[in-house]
Structures are given as C-alpha cells and as structure tokens.
Amino acid sequence: MKEIKKISALFFISLLFLLVSCEEGSNEIDGKKPADVKSIVITMIAKSSANPVFESAKIGAIKTAESLSEKYSKLDVTIDWQTPDNESASEQAEIIRKAVQNGSSAIIVSCSDIDTLTQAINYAVENGVAVMTFDSDAPNSKRFAFYGPDDLEMGKKLMNELGQLINGKGKIAILGGNKMANNLQERVKGIMTAVADYPDIEIVGTYYHSETEVDAIAVMSEVMKLNPDLKGWAMVGSWAFFGEKVNDVIEPGKIKIVAVDALPVQLKYIEKNYVQILLGQPTFTWGEISVETVINKIYFNKKVEEIIRLQIIPVTIENLGGWSRQLKAWGYKDVPEKYLGI
C-alpha cells in the first residue's frame, strides 16, 4: 500500500510539473509573457531629431529591444525615445531628470555638452538609474560605459586622408560643429595633431556652428570668400550635405573634402565629386550595441567594458554600392536605388 501511495504521489507531482510546463509552453506559442516577466524601459536620448544621423540609432535600439524580448520569455524591453527637436544640452538634462522621476530602468545618451550632461548623468546614477553614453561621451561622469569611435584617431584619419588629396600642401579649414560636444572636440584635436606631419599645409581656422545644414553652409561660404585659395575642408561632421544648399557654394572637385558620416542623403555628393571621402559610422549599432550592453549590465549582471569602440568605414566612389546596401540593411528608407546595384 505504501508503495502505491508513493507511486501516486510521484505521478501527481509529475503531472503537476507537466501542466505547468505546458502552460509556459502555451504562453510562448501564444506570444504571452509569463506572470513574472521583467519589464525594462530604456530612455534613449540623442542630440537632436533634426540630425538624421540618429534615425538609424533609433531603429537599431527598437529592433534590438524587440529581439531581446522575443528571445527571453521573462524579459520585456521597451525603448522610450526622448530626443530634443534641436540640439539642447539643457533639454537633454531635463529629459534625464524626468526619466529618473518616471521610473526609467536605464538611460542611453549622446552628450551635447560635457558639463551639463555630467551633472545630469550623475544625478541619475545617484538615484539608482544606470546610464550609458554613445556617440559623444561625458568621460568624467558616473556613466558605466561608452560606445563610439576613437574620435582623436578619427580626427587624425580625416587629416591624413585630406593631406593626401591635396598632395600635402595648401590652405585648409576645419568645420567643427558644436564646440561643446566632446566627440567633436576630440576630432578637431586629432586633426591638429596630425597636421604637424604636413609642414606645407596651413589651417586657416576651426569654425564652430549649430549642427544644421544652414549654419554649416553659412560658415563655409564666409570662410571661402575670405580664403579664395582654400584647397580643402576637414569636416568633423557632414552637416553641409544634408540638403541642396552646398551646390551653391562649392564647385565639384575644386576643393577637396573629407567628412565624417555617410548617410543616404549624402551619398550623391560622393558620386558628383563634391566630397571625396566620407568616414561612415555604423550608426545602427549605436542603438543595437548600446541596448545589448545595458541589458547585459542591469538584467544579466554581466561585467561590461567601459569603453566599447566603433569602427569607422571610409566611403568613396569605389565602395559606394556596398555601403548603400549596408545602409539599406540597417533600416534606412531613403537609400537611392541606383546605388544598390553597383
């Protein structure tokens, strides 16, 4: 009799386990999450919505959040994209404070100003919210990680590529964007370091401006009027190629240009020889790698690298087709069709 009771008890336990397993399996099949699912809301803050370079970062973050949520049944990741319409460090800082107050699980931010964002990041961390930076860092803040290029080396790359294009001699100018952005400051510093190897190259100046097409073109137009013998531009960002205004201030091929970023809207300027080299960044991975790193840190409690480097890709007329196809794969909708087949 005791043996029968033991067998009955074991049968009952096995049946209960099977029912629970079946219920969990049913949830997976029905697309339902278990009752003990962990919801993680990541607030992501780029510099500005007006800058299309951040659009694929948003796509990368959202797709990665969806992928992680599908992969792990007890994990539900949501991206709360909160980016100022136009670049504003004070607005970014306010968004961070509100994210903390609203219970955000983590924050990912590209910093428009080191000092302002360092204070805001430290506030978030001191209130229990993990913060990661991407694209533009706040290195002295309490952020746990940064994902982006080595901007100092990128600046050196800019200068060396331009130096070769103008045969190591002549006047050049630096288009510097936002003077307060750490990543752009580092790129300018890299240019100034590398130019020491070119004794016959003269830098006429570094010109800062709001990161819009209109402001970039206005600066360029004024500088070229003052320096009609200018041979080249080292651009730490490709703002001048966001629209059509560059057609009115530059004659294709006359002034050599190397610039950072290679978005779909800018590719035609490679084809038309307005710009000879664009240093492309895999901006989709700003979202992808950053979200994966945050989840590894706050959900899986893994040790993550403090500095995660992004590799730049020089884009020229020779690899325009391959780069165009990569942009398309990252989710860009406006890649010119004619470049996809070359």
C-alpha positions as CSV (number, residue, x, y, z in Angstrom):
1,M,0.0,0.0,0.0
2,K,2.8,2.4,0.9
3,E,4.5,1.7,-2.5
4,I,1.2,2.5,-4.3
5,K,0.9,5.8,-2.3
6,K,4.5,6.7,-3.3
7,I,3.8,6.0,-6.9
8,S,0.6,8.0,-6.8
9,A,2.4,11.0,-5.2
10,L,5.2,10.8,-7.8
11,F,2.6,10.6,-10.6
12,F,0.7,13.7,-9.2
13,I,4.0,15.7,-8.9
14,S,5.0,14.7,-12.5
15,L,1.5,15.6,-13.8
16,L,1.6,19.0,-12.0
17,F,5.1,19.7,-13.5
18,L,3.8,18.7,-16.9
19,L,0.8,21.0,-16.6
20,V,3.0,24.0,-15.5
21,S,5.4,23.3,-18.4
22,C,2.6,23.1,-20.8
23,E,1.1,26.3,-19.6
24,E,4.5,28.1,-20.0
25,G,4.9,26.5,-23.4
26,S,1.4,27.7,-24.3
27,N,2.4,31.2,-23.3
28,E,5.4,31.0,-25.6
29,I,3.3,29.8,-28.5
30,D,0.5,32.3,-27.9
31,G,3.1,35.1,-27.6
32,K,2.1,35.8,-24.0
33,K,4.7,36.6,-21.3
34,P,4.9,34.7,-18.0
35,A,3.4,36.4,-15.0
36,D,6.9,37.2,-13.5
37,V,8.2,39.0,-16.6
38,K,10.7,41.8,-16.0
39,S,9.8,45.0,-17.8
40,I,12.7,47.2,-18.6
41,V,12.2,50.7,-20.0
42,I,15.3,52.3,-21.5
43,T,15.2,56.0,-22.2
44,M,17.3,56.9,-25.2
45,I,18.4,60.5,-25.8
46,A,20.2,61.5,-29.0
47,K,21.5,65.1,-29.7
48,S,18.6,66.2,-31.9
49,S,15.8,64.9,-34.1
50,A,16.9,67.4,-36.8
51,N,20.1,65.4,-37.4
52,P,19.2,62.3,-39.5
53,V,22.3,60.5,-38.4
54,F,20.5,59.4,-35.3
55,E,17.5,57.9,-37.0
56,S,19.1,54.5,-37.6
57,A,20.3,54.5,-33.9
58,K,16.6,54.7,-33.0
59,I,15.8,51.9,-35.4
60,G,18.7,49.8,-34.1
61,A,17.6,50.3,-30.5
62,I,13.9,49.4,-31.1
63,K,14.7,46.3,-33.2
64,T,17.2,45.1,-30.6
65,A,14.7,45.6,-27.8
66,E,12.1,43.6,-29.8
67,S,14.6,40.9,-30.5
68,L,15.7,40.5,-26.8
69,S,12.1,40.5,-25.7
70,E,11.3,37.6,-28.1
71,K,14.5,35.7,-27.2
72,Y,13.9,35.8,-23.4
73,S,10.4,35.0,-22.3
74,K,10.8,36.7,-18.9
75,L,12.2,39.9,-20.4
76,D,10.2,42.8,-21.9
77,V,12.4,45.6,-23.2
78,T,10.9,48.9,-24.4
79,I,12.7,51.9,-25.9
80,D,11.5,55.4,-24.8
81,W,13.0,57.6,-27.5
82,Q,13.3,61.1,-26.0
83,T,15.3,63.4,-28.2
84,P,15.2,67.2,-28.5
85,D,13.9,68.6,-31.8
86,N,17.1,70.7,-32.0
87,E,20.3,70.3,-30.1
88,S,20.0,71.5,-26.5
89,A,22.1,70.2,-23.6
90,S,19.8,71.7,-21.0
91,E,16.8,69.9,-22.6
92,Q,18.7,66.6,-22.6
93,A,19.5,67.1,-18.9
94,E,15.8,67.8,-18.1
95,I,14.8,64.7,-20.0
96,I,17.3,62.7,-17.9
97,R,15.8,64.1,-14.7
98,K,12.2,63.3,-15.8
99,A,13.3,59.8,-16.9
100,V,14.6,59.2,-13.3
101,Q,11.4,60.5,-11.8
102,N,9.2,58.4,-14.1
103,G,11.0,55.2,-13.2
104,S,13.1,54.5,-16.2
105,S,15.2,51.4,-15.9
106,A,18.2,52.8,-17.7
107,I,19.3,55.8,-19.8
108,I,21.4,55.9,-23.0
109,V,22.5,59.4,-24.1
110,S,24.7,61.2,-26.7
111,C,26.0,64.2,-24.9
112,S,25.7,67.7,-26.4
113,D,27.7,69.4,-23.6
114,I,30.1,67.7,-21.2
115,D,29.5,69.8,-18.1
116,T,25.7,70.0,-18.3
117,L,25.3,66.3,-19.1
118,T,27.8,65.1,-16.5
119,Q,25.7,66.7,-13.8
120,A,22.5,65.2,-15.1
121,I,24.1,61.7,-15.5
122,N,25.5,61.8,-12.0
123,Y,22.0,62.7,-10.7
124,A,20.5,59.7,-12.4
125,V,23.2,57.3,-11.2
126,E,23.0,58.6,-7.7
127,N,19.2,57.9,-7.8
128,G,19.7,54.3,-8.9
129,V,19.4,54.6,-12.7
130,A,22.2,53.1,-14.8
131,V,23.5,55.4,-17.6
132,M,25.4,54.6,-20.8
133,T,26.7,57.1,-23.4
134,F,27.0,56.7,-27.1
135,D,28.5,58.8,-29.9
136,S,29.5,61.7,-27.6
137,D,30.8,60.8,-24.2
138,A,30.9,62.5,-20.8
139,P,34.0,60.7,-19.6
140,N,34.2,62.1,-16.1
141,S,30.6,61.3,-15.3
142,K,29.3,58.2,-13.5
143,R,28.1,56.6,-16.7
144,F,29.1,52.9,-16.7
145,A,30.0,52.6,-20.4
146,F,30.5,54.5,-23.6
147,Y,30.1,53.2,-27.2
148,G,31.6,55.1,-30.0
149,P,34.6,55.7,-32.2
150,D,38.0,56.8,-31.0
151,D,37.4,60.4,-32.0
152,L,41.0,61.5,-31.6
153,E,42.1,58.8,-34.1
154,M,39.1,59.7,-36.4
155,G,40.4,63.3,-36.5
156,K,43.9,62.1,-37.4
157,K,42.3,59.9,-40.2
158,L,40.5,63.0,-41.5
159,M,43.6,65.0,-41.7
160,N,45.7,62.2,-43.3
161,E,43.1,61.5,-46.0
162,L,42.8,65.2,-46.8
163,G,46.5,65.6,-46.8
164,Q,46.9,63.0,-49.5
165,L,44.1,64.5,-51.6
166,I,45.8,67.9,-51.7
167,N,49.3,66.4,-52.1
168,G,50.5,67.7,-48.7
169,K,50.3,71.4,-49.4
170,G,47.9,74.3,-49.3
171,K,45.3,76.0,-47.1
172,I,42.6,74.1,-45.4
173,A,39.8,74.8,-42.9
174,I,38.1,72.8,-40.2
175,L,34.3,72.7,-40.0
176,G,33.8,72.0,-36.3
177,G,30.1,71.8,-35.4
178,N,29.1,72.2,-31.8
179,K,32.1,73.5,-29.8
180,M,30.8,72.0,-26.6
181,A,30.4,68.4,-27.8
182,N,33.2,66.1,-26.5
183,N,33.3,63.9,-29.6
184,L,33.7,66.8,-32.0
185,Q,36.4,68.5,-29.8
186,E,38.4,65.3,-29.9
187,R,38.1,65.1,-33.7
188,V,39.4,68.6,-34.0
189,K,42.2,67.8,-31.6
190,G,43.1,64.8,-33.8
191,I,43.3,67.0,-36.9
192,M,45.5,69.5,-35.2
193,T,47.8,66.7,-34.0
194,A,48.1,65.1,-37.5
195,V,48.7,68.3,-39.4
196,A,52.1,68.5,-37.7
197,D,53.2,65.9,-40.3
198,Y,52.3,68.3,-43.1
199,P,54.6,71.4,-42.9
200,D,53.2,72.7,-46.2
201,I,49.6,72.7,-45.0
202,E,48.2,75.7,-43.3
203,I,45.0,75.6,-41.3
204,V,43.2,78.9,-41.7
205,G,40.9,78.3,-38.8
206,T,38.4,76.0,-37.0
207,Y,34.9,77.1,-37.4
208,Y,32.1,76.1,-35.0
209,H,28.4,76.3,-35.6
210,S,25.0,74.8,-34.8
211,E,24.8,71.3,-36.3
212,T,22.4,72.1,-39.2
213,E,22.8,72.4,-42.9
214,V,22.0,76.1,-43.0
215,D,24.6,77.0,-40.4
216,A,27.3,74.8,-41.9
217,I,26.8,76.3,-45.3
218,A,26.8,79.9,-44.0
219,V,30.1,79.3,-42.3
220,M,31.6,77.6,-45.4
221,S,30.5,80.4,-47.7
222,E,32.1,83.1,-45.5
223,V,35.3,81.2,-45.0
224,M,35.8,80.6,-48.7
225,K,35.1,84.3,-49.5
226,L,37.9,85.2,-47.2
227,N,40.2,82.4,-48.5
228,P,39.6,82.1,-52.3
229,D,42.7,79.9,-52.5
230,L,41.4,77.3,-50.0
231,K,42.4,73.8,-51.0
232,G,40.4,71.6,-48.6
233,W,37.9,71.2,-45.8
234,A,38.3,68.8,-42.9
235,M,34.7,68.3,-41.7
236,V,34.1,66.6,-38.3
237,G,30.5,66.1,-39.4
238,S,28.7,66.1,-42.7
239,W,26.0,68.7,-41.9
240,A,26.8,70.6,-45.2
241,F,25.5,67.6,-47.2
242,F,22.1,67.3,-45.6
243,G,20.4,69.2,-48.4
244,E,20.9,71.0,-51.7
245,K,22.5,74.3,-50.5
246,V,26.1,73.0,-50.9
247,N,25.5,73.2,-54.7
248,D,25.6,77.0,-54.5
249,V,28.9,77.3,-52.6
250,I,31.2,74.6,-54.0
251,E,32.4,73.6,-57.4
252,P,32.7,69.8,-57.6
253,G,36.3,68.7,-57.3
254,K,37.8,72.1,-56.9
255,I,38.1,72.0,-53.1
256,K,38.9,68.6,-51.6
257,I,36.7,67.4,-48.7
258,V,36.8,64.7,-46.2
259,A,33.9,64.5,-43.8
260,V,32.5,62.3,-41.0
261,D,29.3,60.3,-41.6
262,A,27.8,58.8,-44.8
263,L,24.1,58.9,-44.7
264,P,21.8,58.1,-47.7
265,V,21.1,61.8,-48.4
266,Q,24.8,62.5,-48.6
267,L,25.8,59.7,-51.0
268,K,25.0,61.7,-54.2
269,Y,27.7,64.1,-53.2
270,I,30.3,61.4,-53.4
271,E,29.0,60.4,-56.9
272,K,29.1,64.1,-58.0
273,N,32.6,64.6,-56.5
274,Y,31.6,67.4,-54.1
275,V,33.2,65.2,-51.3
276,Q,35.9,62.6,-52.0
277,I,35.7,60.6,-48.7
278,L,33.0,60.2,-46.1
279,L,34.0,58.4,-42.9
280,G,31.0,56.3,-42.3
281,Q,29.8,55.2,-38.9
282,P,27.7,52.1,-38.4
283,T,25.0,54.2,-36.7
284,F,22.5,51.3,-36.4
285,T,24.8,49.8,-33.9
286,W,24.6,52.9,-31.7
287,G,21.2,51.5,-30.8
288,E,22.0,47.8,-31.1
289,I,25.2,47.6,-29.1
290,S,24.1,50.2,-26.6
291,V,20.8,48.3,-25.8
292,E,22.6,45.0,-25.6
293,T,25.2,46.4,-23.3
294,V,22.5,47.9,-21.0
295,I,20.7,44.6,-20.7
296,N,23.9,42.7,-20.0
297,K,24.6,45.2,-17.2
298,I,21.3,45.6,-15.5
299,Y,19.5,42.3,-16.2
300,F,22.1,39.7,-16.6
301,N,24.6,41.4,-14.2
302,K,27.5,40.8,-16.5
303,K,30.7,42.7,-16.5
304,V,30.8,45.0,-19.5
305,E,33.7,47.0,-21.0
306,E,33.7,50.7,-20.0
307,I,34.9,51.8,-23.5
308,I,33.4,49.9,-26.5
309,R,34.9,51.0,-29.8
310,L,33.0,51.6,-33.0
311,Q,34.9,51.1,-36.3
312,I,34.7,53.7,-39.0
313,I,34.4,52.8,-42.7
314,P,35.8,55.2,-45.3
315,V,33.2,55.5,-48.1
316,T,34.4,56.6,-51.6
317,I,33.1,56.2,-55.1
318,E,34.7,52.7,-55.2
319,N,32.6,51.2,-52.4
320,L,29.5,53.4,-52.7
321,G,27.4,50.4,-53.7
322,G,28.4,48.2,-50.8
323,W,27.9,50.9,-48.3
324,S,24.5,51.7,-49.8
325,R,23.4,48.1,-49.4
326,Q,24.6,48.1,-45.8
327,L,22.6,51.3,-45.0
328,K,19.5,49.6,-46.5
329,A,20.0,46.6,-44.3
330,W,20.2,48.8,-41.2
331,G,16.7,50.2,-42.0
332,Y,17.4,53.4,-43.9
333,K,14.4,54.1,-46.2
334,D,15.9,56.7,-48.4
335,V,18.9,54.9,-49.9
336,P,18.9,55.8,-53.6
337,E,18.0,52.7,-55.6
338,K,20.6,53.4,-58.3
339,Y,23.4,52.8,-55.8
340,L,22.1,49.4,-54.5
341,G,23.1,47.6,-57.7
342,I,26.6,48.9,-58.3
